[in-house]
Every structure is written in structure tokens, then in C-alpha cells.
Amino acid sequence: MLVLAVFLALIVAGYALYPGGMSGGNQDSRRVFRDYSRDMVENLVAGNFISRDSSCDLTSPMPELAYRLPAVLEIYNEEVQRPTLPRLIRLDDTLWISFDGYKQFKNRGIRIVRKLQQKLGARYMAKIDSRGENHRLELVYRGAPWSVEQLCGLPAMEASVKENVDPALLMAIIRHTSNFNLDSGEGLSQVYTMASLLAATLAQEKTVEDAVAQMYPAKERGNLHEEWRNNPLKQAWIEEVLKDVPYYRDNGLVRD
């Protein structure tokens, strides 16, 4: 399921900013997403989408690069006939992937780099160094560290696939319930828990508004059986959640 979610997340390869632009987050949050990135790469290796060189150290993968790995693989497979299995050489503050077994790679390499630059934007720098039959792609990220909100996009996509819910709605609910705060000790588990709860609530309630009302922060709920339409605070909260959904969809969090 994770591998499927990773490749569905190719459609969010261009997202950069979400409503309310959060700060970069603390080191504990970064560690959560480094761990997530390592697991993602290991699943790609297990799924035979890429191999991992014996010298490749995944101790501290940079999420801003790891999250782009599926986009690199997609473009490589689009541009190369009979592609060989790419080999991951490095993933920390620099991404190195080797495409092996091609005597000539110049034109294909130029097209791969051009497509990557178009897809990923000016904050990413890509180049290919060819030596014999080995052609190493180097990808470097020069932008600001992604916010916790941005980094939650891929786990939210994965969770939405698993639970069959709208990832944009899921992100909007997480934003308005926890503000993407991972310091509670729950880490990314709150994303998957929220997706499961949202799926169950949508199945039980008649409208999306009724389902969202059930996600109202517990510490502020008061009477759980109170009709939300009679509570101005709950009404306003639901409106704010639903107002953010189009923003997340515009930023790529959609499912086919």
C-alpha cells in the first residue's frame, strides 16, 4: 500500500505552499520525516522500482529530496526505452541515482534534466554526469526547509488511499485540529488515525458537514450530542475546514 501511495503522490510533486504557511518545525519533527523517507525508499527498493547501492547510507535522508524520488523514477521511465533498474547511490543533502548500461545517454539525459526542472521548479538543481555506461543524476535542493504541513502531504496521501477518503479534506481537518503539531508524541500516527476516523464518520453521517462536525476538537466539544447547527463556534469551525479544502486540491492533493 505504501508503494502505491508513493506513486499516487507523484501528482503532488509540484506542491510547495499551503494556506497559512507554517514554520519549518523542530528537529524532532524533522526526524519523524527522515524516518518516513527512509521507509519510503526501502519500500521502493522492495518493490523493485530502484536498487540501493551498498555504499548508500540512509541514516539521514533529506525529505525534500526523498519525496521527489518517485518523480525522478517516473520521468526516467518516460524518457528511456527498455530502462534498466536505477541504482540509488546517495540520499542525504544530495540525491544521486545511477542509470547504468547505456553507451549513449546525452539526449535522454538532457530531456530528463529538463523535465525535472520543469516539474520541480527553480529550487531544485539537476544535472547528469556520464562516465562510460554509468550516468549519474545529481539532484540538490536549494530552497527553505519544508514546513511540517508540507511534509505531511505525502503521509496524508498514503492514508487517504488506505481509507478511501479525500486527502484535501483530511489535510484540512488535521490543520484545524492539531495544526500539524507532532510534538504530542503521536508523530505521524495521528495522520493515519485521523484518516481512519474520517472514513468511519463519513460512512455514518448524512452529509460532509455532519461528518466534519464529529471531528471538532475534543477539548472544545462540550456536549457531544449537541446539534452543531445550533452552535455558532462549531459552525464557524466547519466552515473554515471546508474553506481550506479547495486550497489543498489546488496544491495537488487530489486522487484520480
Phi, psi and omega in degrees: 000323180296316180300318177301315182295322179300315183283332170296330182286356173303331182287347176258018183299336182261358186288144183221321185232139176243164182302134175085007180012099182283165175285175187292341181089166183268179183295327178298319178295319178299322180295322177303316183280335171294317177297318179298318180298318179298316179297322180297314180297317181297326177289325175295321177294314180297328179276003178064032173273337180201153173256162180244121179296147182298338180272354185284118180261119180257028181296321185219067180290140178277117184302323181298338175264318182299321181295337181272352182304315177300324178295320178298314181295321179298312182294319177302314181290335175288323190268342187245124173283140182049057184295141172277169182287119178298154182238120179280120183257323185210140173208091171222254173270003176220141177252123174241128174230133179255130173255110192252151171098011181247125178288321179239130183221000191304303184296319178296319179299318178298317180293320179298312180298317181297316180295320178298316180296321178293320185282322188263337177095178189290342181284349178253137176242128183233144173206159179236129178249117183257130176222107183064234180263011179249128186232105188263121173273131175245128179234127181233140178255126183247009182270183176288152176303141178294149175286164175301323179301312179297317183293337177284349185300316182290313174302323178295321177296316178301312181296324181292325176295314182298319186260358180057053177235166179287117182295329179293319177294319178300314179297319180296320179293316179299319179301318186269356175255322183232354182055031178061032178276116180261007185282356183287349183098348180279337180058220182284351179299332179294331178295313182289324177296317180294322179296317179296318179294320179296317179300315180295320182291319178298326180288334184268327188266158183280328183230162176297321179300318178297321180293315180297324179302326180288347180266003180306137184311129187302320183292346182247004188290320186071236180282112183295336184267001180290135177294122186297334180293344178264004182239106182302324181295317178293321178301313182296321180295315179298318179299319180294319177300309184291333177293330182280340184303313179299328179296316180292323177295318179297332180269010170105356181275079178223161176239143177291000000 
